[in-house]
């Protein structure tokens, strides 16, 4: 893994490995000691990119809000010099979505809220700068996290994109942020952020962090062209479909398994736990085995080798899982296997969208 190449984030000079360590399990499923071991092993194996968020750990609870950033900050403090070896990404949470403990139910990503959120992340992370600061989900009303349809009747006041960019501009000028990104965004959102930034000389979006995996390729439905033509890099999250694409739920479903979809009741309501999403995952997992691969290898190689993906975010709960995900970098998918993947998608589409 020490020979991993690096890619630029958008049109910036920030270069990252094509695998990123996601950390949302730290502070809930993974304790601090184990999290520090995972962070150290990931760096030893050549990964220079880690991603977190102010609202983590997941599932979100008031008691663990900010815990993941705190764990990472303690690792930086205990290991002088490692911070300088890494590209650090974190996110500011959007409007509440049932998490009033972050900024209250009426928060709308105002400039003041964003600046305060960034400063809080800097304190927890024990660092002076965030390399990539992302908006976790849009302030405006739009369908995301499994919602399929835009409903304009749900619009309510929130900070506009121009105000959010003004906040980012202040953070960049103050040296607290190097580059900015979006998450869970649409083609409209990406275009507006880029258009307003270009028109007003404000920070330009470098990245978008959206789901991308065998059971959710909604990104391929136009957002891929948008980001390609605007020079915005995709950071693919949930490449294993919240565990569905590892095969762990193939036989028992959500019963008797310790994966997060089975362990947490709140997760069972998510798109990844839909019966049709798990059924589709089972089809892809069977395809992997037919071609002499593990389900994990197939799912990760699909993301690792896609021209659409700049860096794939892997989330793990153990060193063994980390090594398995990193070892999958060597897997290549034949044209015939890619065609078989597309044939299943043609039939089943994106059940975890």
N, C-alpha and C positions, 0 to 999 in steps of 0.2 A: 504493500500500500504506500510505501514511501516514494514510489515512482509514479504515483498518480499525477496526471497533468493538472493544470489549473485553467479555469475559464474566467473571463471578465464578467462582472455583473453589469448588464446593460451596457451603457456607454461610459462607464466609470473606469478607473484604473485599479479597482479592487478585484483581486483574483482569488478564486476559491476552488477547492477540490470539487469534483462532480458528485461527491457524496457529502452530505451534511448530517451532523448528529443532532437529531431533535431531542428535546429534553422534557416534554410535558409529563412524563411519568415520574420525574424526580420530585419527591415530596409527597407522593401518594402511594404508588406501587413500588417505588424505589427509595430506600432510605439514603441519608447523606453519605454514609461510608461507601455504599455500593455505587451511588451516583459518581462519587469522586473516582472510584476505580474504573468506571466506564469512561469517564472523561479522559483519564490518563491513558487508558488503552487505546482509545480512539485517536488521540494525538500521536501516540507511539506508532500507530499503524498508518500514519500519514494524512489523516483527515484534519484540515485546517479551518473548518467551518462549523460553528455551532449555532443553533437557533433556539430561542426561548420566547417568553411573553410575560407581561406583567400579571395576567390572570392565572397563569399556571401555578399549581399542578392541576391536572385533569383526572377525573371529573372536577369541575369547578365547585369549590366550597369557600365560604368566608374564612374558615380556619386555615386554608392552605393557599389563599391568594398571595402571590408574591414569593411563595416558598421556593419555587424552582430557581428564580433569579438569586435568591439568598444563598442557596446551595452552591450555585456556580460562583458567586462572589467569594464564598468561603474557600472554594477550590483555588481561585486565583490568589487569594491571600496566603494560602498554605504552600503555594508553588510559585515562588518568584520567577518571573521571566516567561511563564506560559502565556500570559495575556498577550504579549507582543508577537507570539507565534500564531495567533488565531484571528480569524474574522468573526466578529461577534454580532449576531442579529437578535433583536428583540422586537416586541410589538406593543403598541398602545391599543387597549381594548376600545371597541366602538360602543354605541349605546347599549344599555344594560343587558338585554336578552336574559332577564331573570337573575342578574347579578348586581343587585343594588349596593352591595358592599364595596364595589369598585369606585363609582362616582355618583351613585344615586340613580333612581329610575329615569330621571329627566335629562341625564347627561347626553350631549349631542356633539362631542368632539370639537368643542370651542378651542380657540387658540390657547386660552389660559389652561384649559384641562389638558391639552396635549403637552404643553411645556411642563406643567406640574407632574404629569405622568412620566415624562422622560427623566426628569430629575429624580423621581422616586426609583426608577429602574437603575439609574447610575449609582445611587446609594446602595441598593441591594446587591448590584453586581460588583461593587467596589472597583469601579473603573472610571476613567475620566472621559471616555468617548465610546459611543455605540457606532459600530461600523455601518450597520444597516438598520435603520429604524422604520418599521412597517406599521401601517394601519391595519389592525387585525381583521376588521370587517367594516363595510361602509357605514357612514353616519346616516346616509339617506335610506329611505325605504326601498328595498329591492329583494328579490327572492334569493335566498342563500341557505346553506346548511340543510339542504334537502327540500326546500320549497321550490316549486316548479314554475309558478306563475306570478308575474308582476301584477300588483293590485294597487292602483293609484289612490284608492280610497283610504289606504293606510298611511299616506303621507302625513308627516308631522314635522314641526320645526326642528331644524338641526343646523349645525355649522355648514356653510357651503364649502365647496372644494377650494375656492380661492382662500378662504380663511384657514383651512387645513394646510395649504401650501405656505401661507404666511407663517404659520407656526413652525413648519419645517425649516423655512428660511432663517428664522431666528435661531433655531437650534444649530443649524449648520454654521451660521456666522459666529456663534458663541463657541464653536469647536466641540460641541457635545455630540454631534451626529456627523458622519461622513457622507452617507448616501441614504436615499429613502426608497421605500417600497410599499406595495399594496398587498392585500390578501383577501381571498374570497370575493374577487372583483369580477366585473362584467366587461365586455368590449366597450360599452358606453363609458363606464367609469375610467378605464385605462385611457381612452381617447381624451376625455375631459381633463384628466390630470396632466397629460402630456401637452395638450393644446394650451391650457392656461399657463403652465410653466414656461412654455416656449414664448408665448405672447408677452409675459410679464417678467421674464428673466428670473424665475423662481426655480428651486431645485427640481430637477427632472426625475421622474420615477425610473428607477433602475431595474426593479424586479416586481414580479407578482407571485405570491405564494398561494397556489390553488390546489385542490385535490387532483391527482392524476394517477390512475391505476387501471387495471383491466376491467374493473366493474364500474368505473366512473371516468369516462373519457369525454366529458362535456367540454373540456378545454378544446377538443378537436373540432368543435362545432362553431368555428369562426374566431374564437379568441386566439387560437394559434396564429392565424394570419395577422390579426391586430398586433399582437406582441412582436411577431417577426418583423413586420414593416416599421414598427415604431422603435425597435431596438430595446425591448423590455424582456428580461430573462425570466423564464419560468423556474421557480423552486417548487418541485412536485412534492406535495405532502400526502400522507396515507398511501404510499405505494403498495402496501400489503393489505389495503382495505380493512384497517383496524383488526387485522389478524385473520380475516376471512380467506385471504389468499395464501395463507400458510398451510391450510389443510386442517387446522386444529378443530374446526367446527363441522367438518364433513360428515362425521358419523353421529355425533351426539347433539348436533345443533348447538343451542345455547345452554344445554343442560350438562352439568358435571364437569365443566371445563373452567380453568382458572384465568382465561383470557379476559380482557377488560369488558368485552361485550357480554360475557356471561356473569362476570363478577359484580358489575355495577348496574342496578336497575335503570338508572338514567340513560345508560348506554344502549339498553335494549330498545329504546324509543328512537334511536338514531337511524339514519339512512343505511348505514353499514349493516345493521341488524335486520333489515327487511327480509322476509322469507325469499323474495325473488333475488335479492342481492346475494344471499348465502347460496341459493341454488345456482346462480350464475358462477359464483366463485368455485363451487364444486365442479362445474364443467371445466373451468380453466385449470383447476388443480389436477383433474383427471388427464387433461391434455398434457400437462407437464410430465406426469408419470409415464405416459405413453411414449414420450420422447427422451426418457432417461434422465429427467430433471426432477428436483424437488419442486413443489409449488412455490416456495420462497424464491428459488433460483429463477423460475420463469417470470414471476411477477416483478422482481427487482431488475432482471436483465431487460425486460420490456421498457422500463423507465431509464435505466442506465444507458441504453443504446439508442434512445429516441433523440432525433435532432431537435425536438421541441424542448427538451429538458436541459437546463444548465446545470442544476444540482438536484439530486434526489434526497429528500429528508427521511432518514431512517429513525425510528423510535424503538428502543429496546428496554428490557427490564433486567438483563443479565449480560455478563461477559460472553457467554456462549452465544446468545442471540446476536450480540454485536459482531462477533467473529463470523458467524454464519452470513450476516448481511454484507460484511466487507469482502468475504471470500467470493460472494456471488458476482463481484466485479469482473471476474475472469470469464463468465459465461457469455457465449455468443449465441444468437438465435438465427437459425437458417431462414432463408426466404420462404420455404414451405411452412415452417412453423409460424412465422409472422402471418402468412396467408390464412392459416388455420385459426389463429387468434382473431383475425378480422372476420372470418366466417361466423364465429360464435357471436361476435359483437353485432354483426348484421342481423342475427336472429334475436338476440336478447337486448341489444342496445346498452343503455347505461342505468342499470337498476339501482345503483347507489348514488345517482346524481342528486 
